Amino acid sequence: MGDARTAEIEHNLAVVRARVASACRAAGRAADEVTLVAVTKTYPAEDVTRLASLGVLDVGENRDQEAAPKASACPAELRWHFIGQLQRNKARSVASYASVVHSVDSLRLVDALTDAAVRAGRDTPLGALVQVSLDDDEHRGGAVTGIIEQVAESIAASPALTLKGVMAVAPLGWDPDAAFERLAAVSARLRISFPDADWISAGMSDDLESAISHGSTHVRVGSALLGNRPPLG
């Protein structure tokens, strides 16, 4: 794909990778400790294929109704990360293509994903991260204090899921450093009981440096890679 759009994405990718590498150096970390997840919601499958040709194999999507057909149209080697709020009635579809779900925030969703993963006949368990509510607002996505450990324990006990770690979005109006410092503390507590659950999914286009400084292992980047989003139809 030697077209102008591919060249644009290649340039943006180089800039983002340089930002990640610089943030890792500043934090005393190796650049390969951080996985770049390209968030492709509202962008066409052709852009996902362009990213794959440039070596980006981890792709994040927020909505199953967009992600499912896109996954079937894109290269098979991609790893699909479901990062949006997930309704239980979409669990079966998501379990058919996703490698990991970042947004697990309730015991009922754990049960739905377990059932879906079993029914899908997957060769490998479905990865799952506990989405953490950093401000304990029950009206937004994320498990609040007191529920986080219960969700983690339920994932770990599931025959069809694997507990990977934690995910969060910095709440609006919060200083990113304060948000990601809190998430790092949650991660450290969980790893006492679940030492292999070492993923920290945190940081987006505007705050990835802060997230990396607080231990993020997966940054979810959309606009910095692919440009301003087209309007939703």
Long-range contacts (C-beta under 8 A, 24 or more apart in sequence): 1-49, 1-50, 1-53, 5-46, 5-47, 5-50, 6-50, 6-53, 6-54, 8-227, 9-47, 9-50, 9-51, 9-54, 9-225, 9-226, 10-54, 12-224, 12-225, 12-226, 12-227, 13-51, 13-54, 13-56, 13-225, 15-224, 16-208, 16-221, 16-224, 16-225, 19-208, 19-209, 19-224, 20-208, 20-212, 20-219, 22-209, 23-208, 23-209, 23-212, 23-213, 24-212, 26-209, 26-213, 27-212, 27-213, 29-212, 33-217, 34-212, 34-216, 34-217, 34-218, 34-219, 35-217, 35-218, 35-219, 36-219, 36-221, 37-81, 37-83, 37-201, 37-218, 37-219, 37-220, 37-221, 38-221, 38-222, 38-225, 38-226, 39-83, 39-204, 39-220, 39-221, 39-222, 39-225, 40-70, 40-222, 40-226, 41-66, 41-67, 41-84, 41-222, 41-229, 42-66, 42-229, 42-230, 42-232, 43-226, 43-229, 43-230, 45-69, 45-70, 45-73, 45-74, 47-226, 48-74, 48-78, 49-74, 49-75, 51-225, 52-77, 52-78, 56-225, 58-218, 60-102, 60-220, 60-222, 64-90, 64-93, 64-94, 67-94, 67-97, 67-98, 68-93, 68-94, 68-96, 68-97, 71-97, 72-97, 81-218, 81-220, 83-167, 83-201, 83-220, 85-141, 88-112, 91-115, 91-116, 92-116, 92-119, 92-120, 95-119, 95-120, 95-122, 95-126, 96-120, 98-126, 99-126, 99-127, 100-126, 100-127, 100-128, 100-129, 100-164, 101-126, 101-127, 101-128, 101-129, 102-129, 102-131, 102-167, 102-201, 102-218, 102-220, 103-129, 103-131, 103-141, 103-167, 104-128, 104-129, 104-130, 104-131, 104-151, 104-155, 105-130, 105-131, 105-133, 105-141, 105-142, 105-143, 105-147, 105-151, 106-143, 106-147, 106-151, 107-150, 107-151, 107-154, 110-151, 110-154, 110-155, 110-158, 110-161, 111-154, 113-158, 113-160, 113-161, 114-158, 114-159, 114-160, 114-161, 117-160, 117-161, 118-159, 118-160, 122-160, 125-158, 125-160, 125-161, 125-162, 126-160, 126-161, 126-162, 127-161, 127-162, 127-164, 128-155, 128-158, 128-161, 128-162, 128-163, 128-164, 129-163, 129-164, 129-165, 129-166, 129-167, 129-199, 129-201, 130-155, 130-163, 130-165, 130-166, 130-167, 130-190, 131-166, 131-167, 131-168, 132-166, 132-167, 132-168, 132-183, 132-186, 133-168, 134-168, 134-169, 134-170, 134-171, 134-174, 134-179, 134-182, 134-183, 135-171, 135-174, 137-171, 140-171, 141-169, 142-168, 142-169, 148-186, 148-190, 149-189, 149-190, 149-193, 152-190, 152-193, 152-194, 152-197, 153-193, 156-194, 156-197, 163-194, 163-196, 163-197, 164-197, 164-199, 165-190, 165-197, 165-198, 165-199, 165-200, 165-201, 165-217, 166-190, 166-197, 166-199, 166-200, 166-201, 167-199, 167-200, 167-201, 167-202, 167-218, 168-201, 168-202, 169-202, 169-204, 170-202, 170-207, 176-207, 176-210, 176-211, 177-210, 177-213, 177-214, 180-207, 180-210, 180-211, 180-213, 180-214, 180-215, 180-216, 181-214, 183-214, 184-214, 184-215, 187-215
